[in-house]
Amino acid sequence: MHAESDGRGDVVVPTAEKSAGELTAEPAERELGSRAPGFIKSSKTLHVSWQVGVFVVGLAVVVAGVAMLVLPGPGWLVIFGGMAIWATEFVWAQLVLRWTRRKVTEAAQKALDPKVRRRNIILTTVGLVIIAVLVGIYLWEFGLTMPWKIDE
């Protein structure tokens, strides 16, 4: 990938222009780089302060998401939200989100393949039958006992 510097040290990746008659299956990707307002970009000190603020807010959201992986809550969703916050300012986060979006799309397309779908349905059915048999054996052996005592 060829990249040029725009003077602030940020990487700007030029996008290829397509003719009006050329259709693509992929949606147009946004240009990489900072999405800060113009008045913030105009001052180096203000822009660095903005980047620090975005990084701290994104870090707080990502840390909360990591905590939600073991605590109740939508951990992965919050982690990707933090990455999206970082992607408003940092090229590396934009590239990570593009890669993730591409992989999720590929996985969704693969899951819709009739052969893979049929295999997944068969494996799920076999797994559910095995679990039902194990629960049945447990109930046959030990019965259904409640962990609390109810005196009637």
C-alpha positions in Angstrom: 0.0 0.0 0.0 1.4 3.3 -1.0 0.8 6.2 1.4 1.8 9.8 1.6 2.2 12.1 4.5 0.0 15.1 4.7 2.4 17.3 6.7 1.0 16.5 10.2 2.5 13.0 10.3 -0.9 11.4 9.5 -1.0 8.9 6.7 -3.3 9.7 3.8 -4.2 6.8 1.4 -5.4 8.0 -2.0 -8.6 6.4 -3.2 -9.0 5.2 -6.7 -11.6 7.0 -8.7 -14.1 4.9 -10.7 -16.0 5.9 -13.8 -19.8 6.5 -13.6 -20.6 3.3 -15.5 -18.4 1.0 -13.5 -20.3 -0.9 -10.8 -18.7 -2.6 -7.8 -20.0 -5.1 -5.3 -18.2 -3.3 -2.4 -19.4 -0.1 -0.9 -17.1 2.9 -1.2 -14.7 3.0 1.7 -14.0 6.3 3.4 -10.6 7.9 3.1 -8.2 7.1 5.9 -7.2 9.8 8.4 -8.5 12.1 11.1 -12.2 13.1 11.1 -11.7 16.0 13.5 -13.3 19.3 12.6 -11.2 21.7 10.5 -10.6 24.2 13.2 -9.1 21.5 15.4 -6.9 20.2 12.6 -5.6 23.7 12.0 -3.8 23.9 15.3 -1.2 21.2 16.0 -1.6 21.6 19.8 -5.4 21.4 19.6 -5.2 18.5 17.3 -2.8 16.5 19.5 -5.1 17.3 22.5 -8.1 16.1 20.5 -6.2 12.8 19.7 -5.3 12.3 23.3 -9.0 12.8 24.3 -10.2 10.4 21.6 -7.7 7.9 22.7 -8.6 8.1 26.4 -12.4 7.9 25.7 -11.9 5.0 23.3 -9.6 3.2 25.9 -12.2 3.6 28.6 -14.9 2.1 26.3 -12.6 -0.8 25.3 -11.6 -1.5 28.9 -15.3 -1.5 29.9 -16.0 -4.0 27.0 -13.2 -6.3 28.2 -14.7 -6.2 31.7 -18.0 -7.1 30.2 -16.5 -10.2 28.6 -16.5 -11.8 32.2 -19.3 -9.6 33.7 -22.9 -9.2 32.4 -23.1 -7.0 29.4 -22.5 -6.9 25.6 -18.7 -7.1 25.8 -17.7 -7.5 22.1 -20.2 -4.9 21.0 -18.7 -2.4 23.5 -15.2 -3.3 22.4 -16.0 -2.7 18.8 -17.7 0.6 19.8 -14.4 1.7 21.4 -12.6 0.7 18.3 -15.1 2.8 16.3 -14.3 5.8 18.6 -10.6 5.3 17.9 -11.2 5.0 14.2 -12.5 8.5 14.1 -9.0 9.7 14.7 -6.4 6.9 14.1 -5.6 5.2 10.8 -4.6 1.9 12.5 -8.0 1.6 14.1 -9.7 2.3 10.8 -7.7 -0.5 9.1 -8.6 -2.9 12.0 -12.3 -2.1 11.6 -12.1 -2.5 7.8 -10.4 -5.9 8.2 -13.0 -7.0 10.8 -15.9 -5.9 8.7 -14.4 -7.8 5.7 -13.9 -11.0 7.8 -17.5 -10.8 9.3 -18.9 -10.4 5.8 -16.9 -13.4 4.5 -18.1 -15.5 7.5 -21.7 -14.5 6.9 -21.4 -15.4 3.2 -19.8 -18.7 4.1 -22.5 -19.5 6.7 -25.2 -18.9 4.0 -23.6 -21.6 1.8 -26.1 -24.4 1.6 -23.5 -27.1 2.3 -22.1 -25.3 5.4 -25.6 -24.5 6.5 -26.8 -28.1 6.2 -23.7 -29.2 8.1 -24.3 -26.7 10.9 -27.9 -27.8 11.2 -26.9 -31.4 11.5 -24.2 -30.7 14.1 -26.6 -28.6 16.1 -29.2 -31.3 16.0 -26.7 -34.0 17.0 -25.5 -31.8 19.9 -29.0 -31.1 21.2 -29.8 -34.9 21.0 -26.7 -35.7 23.0 -27.5 -33.0 25.6 -31.1 -34.3 25.9 -29.9 -37.9 26.4 -27.4 -36.8 29.1 -30.1 -34.7 30.9 -32.5 -37.7 30.6 -29.9 -40.1 32.1 -29.2 -37.6 35.0 -32.9 -37.3 35.8 -33.4 -41.1 35.6 -30.5 -41.6 38.0 -31.0 -38.8 40.5 -34.5 -37.5 39.8 -35.5 -33.9 39.9 -34.6 -32.5 43.3 -34.9 -28.8 44.0 -32.0 -27.1 45.9 -34.5 -25.7 48.4 -36.8 -27.5 50.8 -40.5 -26.7 50.6 -42.6 -28.1 53.5 -46.2 -28.5 52.7 
